[in-house]
Amino acid sequence: MKVINNKLTHKFTEYPDFGVLKGVKVFITGTNIAGPFAGCLMAEMGAKVLQAEAPNIACQTRGTLAWAQNHRNEFSITLNTATPRGKKIFLKCIEWADIWIEAGRPGSYEKRGLSDEVCWKHNKALTIVHVSGYGQFGPAKNKASYDVSGQAMGGYMYLNGVSPTSGPLKVNPYLSDFVTAYNVCMVSLAGYINAQHTGEGDSCDVAQYDTMFRLLDNYPANWFNKGYPKQGDPVPYRTGNKSDQAACFSFYDTKEGNAMFVAIVGQGPVERGYPIIGMPKPGTGDVPLKCTGFPLFDPRGKRAEELCTKFCAEHTCDELEEIFTKAGIPCQRCYGPADIEKDPQYAARENIVEWEDQCFGPMKGIGVTNIFKKNPSQIYAAAPCFGEHNREVLTEFGYSEEEIEDMYKKGEMATWTPKDTAINKNYVEWRFFWDPERQAKRIGMDYPPKR
């Protein structure tokens, strides 16, 4: 495990140059995951990311371990665009940014006089990304949305279940939110590249359910051309950990009761794998020479599935990994936390790191992903506290200390210390701390808390 020598706090005007996105400036207005997580990905690649939250409504994830991990390297201000001064600050941020990602209710900024066209008058090269559950237009646009909303409407849940007669299943954790964030990251940078070529910004409408629907691969093409189950009929795709299509491409129970993924599909794996599990070698028996596998409805596919199930049940995970890896057949046991923590592949790629957080102190979590050779990503600073960079940012934008103080007095801005965060977000009561006495005292908080 790598220990990161990050900064607890960092200055808005002194962000270092690193990563493939050095020099790119990203402004985010929105909370939770679908929009803001894109900022995390870009900040670790060197972009300068500024997130704004309403002074009286902090992000729901703020204060949690998720915030501490997913907002590293970022800057935080509070902003109320319903006030004249808030609108002015917003437009200062727009002038500063290359990319603006917003995740409010569709049309909410336009109602305040902050439409795309207004923003482009202040920054014609600005890339704008609108993130919502159902999109910026259509009869469902104003529906409230959470992660599961996208999974449910996008058709993803429909495909998943423990059996054809079971109900649909959602996927943890927050698949729709996180995949949408990756999509947001992609379209943000696509728009930015286009603006570099043309000098003009564009605006993209990203919906969670759209994103999930796009991930359904060949299923919609099959449904809308070949047909699909009627309401109340069994759903054949809901097969739990088993493949609903190909034989020998599933999770199998091992001798010690663990789950092992095995994929004996494709010409090479079939040639090497069928003899291992007891199927005829391609070119002999009833298996053709150029066989790439069989669907489950084929009698040979059914037989291969039964033989693979039996073979895996007679061997341990270690034995299966040795046998199949030697034969060049994809296989992977289902990892839990202990497997992840001790695995040498995770260690080699520094997937688990330790860094210092303002609120929690030393903590472990996910490191950077996508390894660049010449311009590596990095964890430079801890996640910011609520409104931590208000004064720095506004001073940079030309505001006087008196103007800033007046905004604080009138509730147009707010800042939390680590202690404020722990109190406001109930760290002790909701067991966010894992060593509560030490961690509470570290940030000057009473333990146990006084009532």
Summary of the structure (lengths in Angstrom):
residues: 451
radius of gyration: 26.0
end to end distance: 39.6
largest distance: 87.3
contacts: 1442
relative contact order: 0.14
helix: 37%
strand: 14%
